[in-house]
């Protein structure tokens, strides 16, 4: 069941019960000071003082930590930013939150939209896997172990993102959900920066009990519903592992997940 909430995500989170969500997948505005080459913000303030932005993200992450079940995971998409020739890493505030960092996935977008002569072209973003309990029962399917930590998935084409320039590809979200070794019919997924509803679109393939989309900008409601009902995208199968597959001795998978 899809539910859309047009509210500030922090205020919405504060009203939710503890331990009520199984999976969170989201990507906040990047605070590009209205000069980033790959983001157009209509409702969000994308020009906050950096310390204010980071403090706000820590507060939001800690609220996500509270509502997430101990068995759950959060996937947080962000990127390294460059301000006054200095790189700012999301780790600067992620490691100050209550979450433990399970893994960092490098998402190679295969293109760069912001060229600058003081640094090499930036093709990548990050997907941070955050856990509430190190002993979480969430683990990845055996087949998914064959994915490495660099994901080459192109950015959505302009006709696919409904003029929202900060969408992530549905294939990225589908891979995340499809890789987790669980059933979803009794579980709740949340995106606190829903945008055009890419998370809802991917989640609709898995039969979640509830799909919660929090998006401040009401203009995307219709688009979220359109994408939710559009399953016309390539659903990547997991890598094949045949019955004769043997785990290499130097890879102790049971220690990784």
N, C-alpha and C positions, 0 to 999 in steps of 0.2 A: 504494500500500500504506500503510495507516494503522498507525502505531506510537505507543503511549502510554507515557510514562515518568513514574512517580510519584516525582519527585525534586525537590530544590531546584534551581531553574534554573541558578544560578551553578555549583554543583557539577557538574551535568550538562554544562554548556557546557565546563568545564575538561577534560573527558574526550574532547571531540570533536576531530576532525582539523581542521587549517587548511584554509580554502578548500573546504569540503565542502557548503555550503548555497547555494542560488540565490536564495531569497526568504524574508524574515522579516517576519511580520505579527504584532504583539502589542500588548498593553495591560497595563501593570503595575498593581498596587494603587496607589492615589493618596496613601496616607499621610494619610488624613482624620482621624486621631486618634480613630477610633471615634465620630465625631459627625457624619459626612457624611450628608446626606439621601438619597444614592443608592448606598450601598454597604454590603453586609453581608459581612464577612470571617470565615470559620470557622477557617482554618488559618494564614493569613498574619498577621504582626504589622503591623497598620495604624496603629500608634501609636508610631512611632520618632522620635527626635530628628531634626529636619529635616536637619541636616548629615550625620548617619549615613545617612539615607535617600538623599540626593543622592549621597554617596560610593558607596553600594552600587549605585545606578543607573548611575553612570559606569563602575564595574567590570564590571557586566553588559553595558553597551553595548560596552565594549571587547572583551569576550569574543565578543559577536555580530559585531563587526568582524573578529575573527580568523577565525571559522568561515565567514563570508560570502565567497563567491567575489568576485574583483575585478569581475566583470561583474554582480554582484547588487545588490539594493536592500533596504533595511529600511524598513518602515512602522510608525511608533511612535505609538500613540494615547495621549494624555494631555490634561490640561486645566489652565487657570489655576486655582489654588486661593487661598483667602483665609483667612489666619491672623492673628488679632488686628488686623483691619482693614488688613492688608497683603496685596497680591497677590503670589503666588509663581508665576513662569512656568517651565515646563519647560525653556526656553532657558537657564536658569541652570546646568543641568548638561549639557544636550545639547551645548552649544558647548565644553564642557570634555572631551568624549569625542574619540576618534580620527576619528569620522565627519565628513564634510562634509554640511552641510544643503543639500539640493537644492531643497526647496520645503516650504511650510507650507500644508496644507489646513485650512480652517475647516469643521468639521462642525456644522451647525445641527440640534440634536436636536428642535427645534420645540416644546419644552416645558421647563419649569423645575421642579425638585423641591426647590429650596433657596432660599426667599425670605428676604431680609434687608433691613432698612430702611437699612443703611449703604451699600448699593450697588444698582445696577440688577440686575434679574433676569438670571441667566446661562443662556443657551440653548445655548452652544456649547462644543465641545471642539476639540482639534487632532489632526490626523494629520500627523506630520512624515515627510517622505521623506528618508531618509538614504542616502548613497552612500559606497562605499569608494574608488572610483576615479572622478574627474571625467570620465574618458574611457570610462566604462562603456558597453557596447554596448546596455544596456537603454534602450529608448525607448518612447514611447506610440504607440498606433495613431493614424493620421490622424483617424479619426472621434472618438477620445477627446479630441482637442484642443478640441472644442466644449464639453466640461465646463469650467466655470471653477473657481476655487479656493474656492468656497463650496458645500458639498454639503448640501442640505436633505433629510435622511433621518431619519424619526422613530425614537425609541427603540423597542426591542422591547416588545410588549405583555406584561403579566404572564404570560399563559398560554404565551408563546413562550420565556420565559427560564428555565423549570424552577426557579423560586424563587431564582435567582442574580441579584442586583440590579445586577451590574456588566457585563452582557453588551453587546457592540455588535451592531448589526443585521447579519444575514447579507448583506443587500443592499449594505452598505458594503464588506464584504470581496469580494463578487462583483464590484463595480465596479472595485476596485483590480486584481484579477487579470485581469479581462476587458479592461482598458484597456492592458495591457502587450503590446507587439508582439513576441511570441515563441511558440514551442510549448513545452509543459510535459511531454511524455511522458518526457523524459530528465532532468527537474529535480526538486529537493528543496525543499519548503516547510517552514518551521518556525514554530511559535508556542510561546514559552517560558513564557507564562502562559495556558495553553489554556482554563481555565475549563470551560464547558459544551461547548466544541468548535465554536464558530461558524466559526472559520477552517477547520477540517477539513470542515465541512458545505459551505462555499462551494468549497473546493479540490476536492472530489470531482467537481465538474462538468467539471474540466479535464484529468484524466488524468495527474496528477503521478506520477513514479516512486516517490517516498516523501513521505508526509505525516507529519511528526514533531510530536507534541503532548506538551509537558512540562507537567505539572500536579501540584503538591504534594499536593493534596487528592484522595484516592482516591475520594471519594464521587461525583465527576463522571465516572468512567470509563464507567459504563453510559450516562449521558446523552450523552457524546461519541459512543459507538457508535450510539445511537439517532439523533442528529442527523446523523451521517455518512451514514447510509442514508436520511435523509429529504430528498428533493429537491423537496418540495412548497412552494416559495416562488417569488415572482415574480423571474424572471431578466431584469434590465433590459437591453434591447438598447442597443447603442452608438448615438449620434446618427447620423442618416443624412446622408451626403455624396454627392450625385449627381455624375455625370460632368462636369457643367457648373460644379461648385464651383471658385471661384478664391480663393486665399488673399489677403486684404487686404494691400495693399502695406506697411502699417505694422506687420504682424505677421510677424516673421521666425522661423517655427516651427523652422527648422533650428538656430537659436541657443538655443532654449529647452530642447531635449532632447538 
